[in-house]
Amino acid sequence: MVTVRATTSVTGLETRLLLLEASESIRWIISRYMELCDVPQPEFDLAELGALFTEDATWQGIGPEYDEKFGRYNGRAAIAQMLGSHLLPGGPFTANAHVLGEGRINISLPTASGSWIMQQVSQYTDGRQEVVAARITVDFELDGALALIKTFRTQRLVALSPANLATPH
């Protein structure tokens, strides 16, 4: 969180307004990203998904499960292509929904960062079902109050399937 000295000067108010607008832009970007990653998505637009990232963005799976499963992608086009392989028809999902927690945002103009816990409920084309909780950590570039994703990192925290839910503990 950016600390701004409480002031009623025009400059102070302009800075506070810019920070509020940047925070809203970040929330909109991360929410739209999650919405576009839901399957089925009747209005899916791979170009729109790619446009949420800077040209030189990085998307990365981190941790033992996601580093191997997803790896690292550099550049808007490579990220969009990878996401499309998971989300477009013919991908691994018949249904996939994302639920994003409140998270936190830190703004240090002209950049920002945020961290969220995300739940993903999935049904795969092979019939498997899974609920995953992952930590999403994102760095943003800000152009004024407009945010774009610069670095997106996802790390699986826990995964549950009907098989391990049915097992008594």
Secondary structure, DSSP 8 states (H G I E B T S, - for coil): --------SHHHHHHHHHHHHHHHHHHHHHHHHHHHTSBS-TT--HHHHHHTEEEEEEEEEEHHHHHHHT-EEESHHHHHHHHHHHHSTTSSEEEEEEEE---EEEEETTEEEEEEEEEEEEEETTS-EEEEEEEEEEEEEEETTEEEEEEEEEEEEEEE-HHHHHS--
